[in-house]
Amino acid sequence: MLVRELMQNHVRTVSLDSPVNDAVLTMADSHISALPVVDGTGRMVGVISSTDILTSEAEAQDAVARENLFEGTMVGEIMTTHPLTVSPDEDVREAAQQMLYADIHRLFVTEGEKVLGVISTTDIVRAVATGRL
């Protein structure tokens, strides 16, 4: 089975120069834990996850620094650069191995540098449980 057959097509993104608070609100509203970060041309340049945000918050020195993190820090400053991605034509088993070895829960599906979708461990488990994989 190919990644394109299991991936979620509707993917929310966040801009490189958006405040961290925008990413937090989008993730909370969408019930997701990570967003692909795109530049002005729609090219994926990174990923921001709840882990990135929590790590930055934990490293903040005081309440003022934490408040500044959400309002004054841009997504591009704390995102993970060089994210792992997968092609829509990759075998799902290969994507699963990539997630396992990298200890991550999702891969954004890209063609070139454009985001097409996302595949997660939940998508794969659901396919196994329903007999699709």
C-alpha positions in Angstrom: 0.0 0.0 0.0 1.2 3.5 -0.9 1.4 6.5 1.5 -1.0 8.4 -0.8 -3.7 5.7 0.0 -3.5 6.4 3.8 -2.4 10.0 4.1 -4.7 12.7 5.4 -5.1 15.3 2.6 -6.3 18.3 4.6 -3.2 19.7 6.2 -3.1 23.0 8.1 0.2 24.9 7.8 1.7 27.9 9.6 3.9 30.6 8.2 7.6 31.0 9.0 7.0 34.5 10.3 3.8 33.8 12.4 3.9 34.3 16.1 4.2 31.0 18.1 0.8 31.8 19.5 -0.8 31.4 16.1 0.7 27.9 15.8 -0.6 27.0 19.3 -4.1 28.2 18.5 -4.1 26.3 15.1 -2.9 23.1 16.7 -5.4 23.4 19.6 -8.3 24.2 17.2 -7.4 21.3 14.9 -6.6 18.8 17.6 -3.1 18.1 16.2 0.4 18.2 17.7 2.5 19.6 14.8 2.3 21.8 11.8 4.4 22.1 8.7 6.0 25.5 8.5 5.9 27.1 5.1 7.6 30.2 3.6 5.9 32.8 1.4 5.9 30.6 -1.6 4.3 27.6 0.2 7.6 25.7 0.4 7.9 23.5 3.5 10.9 24.8 5.5 10.3 23.1 8.9 7.9 21.6 11.4 6.7 23.1 14.7 5.4 20.6 17.2 4.0 20.8 20.7 7.4 19.4 21.9 9.2 22.4 20.3 6.9 24.8 22.0 7.0 23.1 25.4 10.8 22.8 25.2 11.1 26.6 24.5 8.7 27.4 27.3 10.7 25.2 29.8 13.8 27.1 28.8 12.2 30.5 29.4 13.8 32.3 32.3 10.6 33.8 33.8 7.0 34.7 33.2 7.9 37.6 31.0 10.1 35.4 28.8 7.3 32.8 28.6 4.8 35.5 27.6 7.2 36.8 25.0 7.6 33.3 23.6 4.0 33.2 22.6 3.5 36.7 21.4 7.0 37.9 20.4 8.7 34.8 19.1 8.2 33.8 15.5 7.6 30.1 14.5 10.8 30.1 12.5 12.9 30.7 15.6 11.9 27.5 17.4 10.8 25.1 14.6 12.6 22.0 13.7 14.5 22.5 10.5 15.1 19.8 8.0 12.1 17.7 8.9 11.7 14.2 7.7 9.2 13.8 4.9 7.9 11.1 2.7 6.8 10.8 -0.9 3.2 10.0 -1.7 4.5 7.1 -3.8 6.5 5.5 -0.9 5.4 2.2 0.5 3.5 2.6 3.9 5.9 0.1 5.5 8.9 2.3 4.6 7.1 5.3 6.1 6.4 3.3 9.3 10.0 2.3 9.5 11.2 5.8 9.1 8.8 7.0 11.9 10.0 4.1 14.1 13.7 4.7 13.7 13.3 8.5 14.1 11.0 8.1 17.1 8.4 10.4 15.6 4.6 10.1 15.2 4.0 11.6 11.8 5.6 12.3 8.4 4.5 15.1 6.2 3.9 14.0 2.7 5.6 16.2 0.2 6.2 16.4 -3.6 9.2 18.6 -4.2 8.9 21.1 -1.4 5.1 21.3 -1.4 3.1 19.7 1.4 0.4 17.3 0.1 -0.6 15.6 3.2 0.4 13.9 6.5 0.6 10.2 7.5 0.7 9.3 11.2 1.2 6.2 13.3 -2.6 6.4 14.0 -3.3 6.2 10.3 -1.2 3.1 10.0 -2.6 1.4 13.1 -6.1 2.2 11.8 -5.3 0.5 8.5 -3.9 -2.6 10.2 -6.9 -2.8 12.6 -9.4 -2.6 9.8 -7.6 -5.0 7.5 -6.5 -2.5 4.9 -2.9 -3.2 5.5 
